[in-house]
Amino acid sequence: MDAYTPLPGWAGPHRMTLYCWAKPRAFPRLPPPVPRWFDVGPDARVLARVHWHDRPWTRPTLVALHGLEGSSDAHYMRGLADKFVAAGFNVVRLNQRNCGGTEHLSAGLYHSGLTADLRAVIEELVEVDGLPALAVVGYSLGGNLALKLAGEYGTAPPAALRAVAAVSPTVDLARSVEALERPRNRVYQWHFVRSLKRRLRRKARLFPGRFPVERLKEVRSIRTFDEIFTAPHHGFRDAADYYERASAIRVADRIRVPTLVLSAEDDPFVPPEMFRDPRLASNPWVTVVLTARGGHCGFAGEPRDGHDGYWAELKVLEFIRPLCA
């Protein structure tokens, strides 16, 4: 792959991460999406923003997954859609359960390894919509979901699933949470915790008595939130058990779909060591690309040749397009 060159002046891990998170992006050529609801469980529905081409069953389709406390409107979700729609793909920008203003659609919470929802969406797109070729791309938490599902499929992935890609994926949740707890990462921890607490309060108003909201005052970290809310809600013993069982690294050696993993050595809270784990690095179905710089879900460079400079989005397209032809 072409080497990644950071945008001048924004090469630091925090600068790049915050620049890409905060900088507005516009996509004038991207057509408006249509909403699509998927019933993924007896008490759970998720919403996708979908860009269909005419005769969509004749086109390849991208399913895009956002990160923790993100939504289908995250800048990289729209950036992927812009590039893939232009390349002839249908694009399904999927909200995780409760994300994108959908707290009312599901009784429960989402978590970092909840692959059952994604599996149900893929099954419906294949069986109901008749889509012949699919690829899944996830960022951060969404990257963990994409890789974990690919590993769970093992030697029997759906025939329509042609490729998987993950950008800055949190494949080892325990390591990522430990990194977030470092003093230099307190701004990210604060941002995620504030968002998680706000979401739980909204859920509690919609589903009174279901969640112990009085314990939110104890929450000062993601680990504590997961210990009190996420783990018990989903039947995990505790946060440590949740991190172990929900991490994609546990099943990465079983992946049998062409897969691309992109991450940066300087990612503030996704340590690069996890991508050197032989369960991932030694799997011949997986291509791991670690750049020296890029931050977390960043990888912005200088625009050139009609490209907006968001390197990871372009590389994901270059990897996936020939596999879905």
N, C-alpha and C positions, 0 to 999 in steps of 0.2 A: 504494500500500500504506500501511497505517497506519504511522506513524512508530514507530521502536523507542525505548523509554525504558528505560535500564539499571536494574537493581535498585539501589535506594539503598545507598550505601556500597561498591558493588562495580564502579564505573564505569571504573576504570583498566584498561588493556589486560592487564596481568599479573594483577591482582586478578580480573578477569572470567574470564580463561582458566583460572586455577588453581582458582577457585571452582567452575566448571562441571565441571572434571576431577575434583575431589576430593569434591564434595558427593554423598552417597548419594541415590538416587532410588528410589521404590517405585511399582509399577504394579499395584495390586490387581485392576483390572478386566481386565488383559491375560491371555488364556488361555495355558496352557503351550504352548510350541512343540513341534513334532515335528522330528526330524532328517531331513535330505535330503542325500544325497551326489550330486555331479555329477562324472562322469568327463570332464575337460576336456582331457586329453592322454594319450598312451600311458603316461606314468609320473606322472600328476598327477590327483589327486582333491581336490575342495573340499567343505567341509561347510557347509550352510545350516541355520539354525534357522527353521522355517516355521510361520506361523499361517494355517491354512486355515479358510475358512468352509465350511458345507455347500454342496455343488454348486459347488466352486471355479471351474469353467469358466464359470459365469454371473457371476462377479465380476471387477472390475479387480484388478490385482496390483501391489504395490510391491516393487521389488528395492532393498534398502538396502546401501550400501557404506561400510565404516569407513575410518579413516585409518591412517597409518603406525604399525605395531606395535600396532594396536587389534584388536578382534575383534567378533563378532556381539553380544557382551554389553556393548559400550560404552554409556554412558548415553544418548547421542543415538540409537543404534540401537533401544534399547528404547523411548525416547520417541517416535520416529517410529512404531514398531509400535503403541504404545498408541493414538495418534491415528488412524492409518490403519485399524486393525482396527475401531475404533469407528465409523469412517466407511464401513464395508462393504467394505474392501479385504482381499484376501489379502496377507500380507507375508512376503517372503523375506529374512531377515537373513543375508547372505552373508559368510562368512569368506574373506579373501584366502588364497591358497595358503600353507600352513604356519601360519596364524594360528588362534587359538582352540583351541590344543592339538592341531593336526593335522599336526605336522611329519612324522609317520610316513606320511602319505597321499601325499606327493609327493617325488620324488627331488631336485628342484631348488628354487630360491628364487623368491620373487616380486619384482616391481619396480614402480615407480610408473606405468609405462605399459603394463602387461601386460593389454591389452584382450582377448586371445584367450580367456582364461578367462571373462570376463563375456559375451563373444559366444556362447560355447558354452552357458552357462547360459540365456541368453535364447532361443537356438534350441531347447533342450530344453523349456523352459516353454511355448513356442508349439507346437512340433511334437508333443511327447509328451503334455503336459498339456492342450493345446487351449485355453490361456488367450487370451482375445480382446483384452485391453487391458492394456498394461504401462506402468509408469513406473519410471525409475531415479533414485535420489537418492544422492549421495555426499557425504561430509564429508572435507575436507582431501585426502589422497592419493586417497581414493575419489571425490572430486569431480573430480580430474584425470582419473581413469579414465572416469568417466561422460561428461565433455565430450569426451575424446579419442575414445572409441568413437563418439559421435554425429557427430563430425567425420569419422571414417573411413568411416562409413556414407554420408556425403555425400548425394547426391540419391536414394539408394535405401535408406532405413532400412526395417526390417521394418514391415509395416502395423500390427502390434500395438503398436509402440512409439509411445505417444502424447505422452510428455513426459519431460523430463530436468531435474533440478535439482541444483545444486552449492552447498554451504555451505563458505565459507572454502577454496575449492579452490586447490591448489598448481599453477596452470596454467602457470607458468614456473618449472621446478624449479631452474634456476641461480640465479634471484633469491631463491627461498626458502632455498636452501642458504647463499647469501651472507648473508642476514638472520640465519639461525641462528648464523652465526659471529661475530656482534657480541657484545661482552662482556656486554651486558645480557640476552642470550638464552642464557647458558651453562647455566642450569638445564634448559632444553628440550633443548639439545644433549646434555648429560650423560644425561638420561632416555632419549632415543632411542638413543644409542650403547650404553648399558648393556643395553637391551633387545635390540638387534640382535646384540650379542656373545653374550648368553645364548642367543638362538635359534640362532645358528650353532653354538655348542658342542653344543646338543641335536641339531641336524642331523648334526653330525660323528659323534656317538655312534651314530646310526641308520644313517648311510651312511659308514663308515670309508674314509678315503683320498680322498674326493671333494672336500674343501675344505681349503685350506692353513691350518688352525687355528693353526699356529705363528706366523702373521703377525698374529693378533689383538692381540698386544702392541703393534703399531704404530698401532692404531686409537684415535684420540682425537677424531675428528670423523666426521660422516656422509659428508663428501666422501672421506675416507681409506677408510672402509668400502666406499663405492661404487667407488673406484679399485681396491681390492685384490680385492673379492669380487663385487659386483653387476655391474659393467660386463663384466669378462672372462667371468663365468659365462653371461651372456646374449648374448655376441658383440658388445658395443659396444667401440669402440676404446679408450675411457677414460671417466672420469666425465663429462667435458665433452660427449663424444659422446652418452653416455647421457642426460644432462639435456636436450640439444637434441632428440633423437629421441623421448623419452618424454613431452615436455611437450604438453599439450593446446593451448596457444596456437598451435602450429605448424599445426593443422588447424581452428582455431576458426571461420575464415571459411567452412568447408564445411558447418557444422551446418545441417540442414534439418528439425529437430524442434523444436517449441516448448520453449524452454529458459529456466530461471531461474537466475541466479547471484546469491548473497547473500554479501557479505563486509563487513568493517569497515575503515574507514580506520585504526583503531588496532591492527589485527592485528599482534602482535609479529613474526611471521616470514612473513607473506604480504603483501608490499608492495602497496598499492592501485594503484600505477602500472600493474601488469600488466593490470588490468581496464579501463584506458583505451586499451589497444592497439586500433587500429581493426579488427584481425582479429576481435576479440570485440565491442567496443563498437559497431561499425558494422554488425554482422550483424542484420538485422531479425527473425530467428528467435530472437534472444537478448535477454532482459531482464536488465540488470545493475542490481542495487540495492546501493549502497555506503552503509552507515550510518556516522555519525561515530564511534560506539562499538560495542563488542560483543566485542572480543578475538578469539581464535582458537577457532572452534567453540563460542562462548559464547552471547551473546544472551539471557541470563536477565533477566527483568523481574519485576514484582510479579504474583502470581496474581490473576486477576479473572474474573468471569463463568464460573466453572467451568473456566477454563484455568489450567494450572500455571505460566504465565509464561515458558515457553521459546518465545520469539517466532519463531525461524527455523523450528522444527518446524511451527508453526501456519501460517506463510506458505507453506511448501512445500506443505502440504495444500491451502490455499486456491488455490494456483496449479494443482495437478495435478488436483484432483477434477473440475472441469468438463471438462477435456480427456479424461478417461477415462469420462465418462458415456455 
